[in-house]
Amino acid sequence: MEFTSIIVAVGVIQGFILSIALFRNRIKAGISNTLLALCCLLFALVTFEDFLMRTHLILQLPHLFAVFYPFIFALGPVFFLYVQSLTAPAFRLKPALVVHFIPYLLLLLLFIFNIYFNNSEVKIQWIKESFSDSEPNLFIIIALLQNFVYISISLVLLIRHKKNIRKIFSYDERINLRWLMWLVIGVITLWGLWGLAVFFNTTIFKNLDAIGFPVFVYIIGYWGMGQKVVYNDPGNLPADQLFGETEKTRYSMPAIPEDLVEEKLEILLKYMETDKPYLNGELTILELSTKVQIPVNQLSQLINGKLDQNFFEFVNRYRVNEFKKQVINPDNQHLSLLGIALDCGFNSKASFNAIFKKATGQTPSEYRKKAEMELKTSEFRL
């Protein structure tokens, strides 16, 4: 057996194991894990068919010929729904979503009436013809286009998600789905390799494609299993209120009366200074709205309109300023920079460094050295 065939076989086994593990873990992450389990299972089945064709084992099992091919048309929609389940508040599976699976159902019916009920001799003849036929057929071209469209839409959802969460959350660790965005880019590359393998019938592209699918299944299963639910409790608010004002909702959401704008802004800023809610590393706009008793959409309007910031920038500005105070506090000299940052509401070293550098133009260590030098200079002058 060739090395690439072994890799494909490992990918198939891996896909089955991950799909079972994810399905058993569905209670923790709900519908997202169920969709991810289905995605891994579909990849495993499609890859299993590829394994049978590569090793010519399909000649010994002719009744499995083309049994799993229709699933290729279900892969894109299932992956898209998985991404949507992570990026859309209060996502639910609805009967209307079955429209995404019409191509799969049509192809399944076509195969049932034209392939599956034939005897083994006929199927073996078709299999041998497929081995010698190097020209891409209409089925493969449509499959490539359909999956490319769904994966591209998924990428758009993830880019939009990165912007939307900063209107709601004061942090983005484990909810920015950066791993999934890079994975989607990898999948687009993977489908591209499959297209090159089909159209040019080149061994190198076929081998890269064969190795790529098991890697994809492993990454999406490993990271997906640890992915927390992003919108765990959206407060039963519609997405347009969670994500702030849009062109569609600009005139439908109640605006803050002009004579109350400054009053509500003062309440907000005073609460931020005195109660320091930003020290909570998982502060959301919903929680802050409850504390200051300002409706979410009005609070969003205040932060976006009057302060020209999103919620993420607004809260982390206070965290940066708090760090500046605490880093020169003699009582904190025994603490590391990360220790002080965590006390100020940051959740990780990477996000803290990135946010601080963007806000000040300096790294935390550079700021500390400069602040200590300025403090010593002022003491010397005194």
ABEGO torsion letter per residue (X at the ends): XBAAAAAAAAAAAAAAAAAAAAAAAAAAAEAAAAAAAAAAAAAAAAAAAAAAAAAGAAAABAAABGAAAAAAAAAAAAAAAAAAAAABBGBBBBAAAAAAAAAAAAAAAAAAAAAAABBAAAAAAAAAAAAABABBBAAAAAAAAAAAAAAAAAAAAAAAAAAAAAAABABABGAAGAAAAAAAAAAAAAAAAAAAAAAAGBAAAAAAAAAAAAAAAAAAAAAAAABBBABABAGGBBAAAAAEBBAAAAAABBBBBAAAAAAAAAAAAAAAAAAGAAABAABBAAAAAAAAGBBAAAAAAAAAAAAGBBAAAAAAAAAAAAAAAAAABAAAAABBAAAAAAAAGBABAAAAAAAAAAAAGBBAAAAAAAAAAAAAAAAAAX
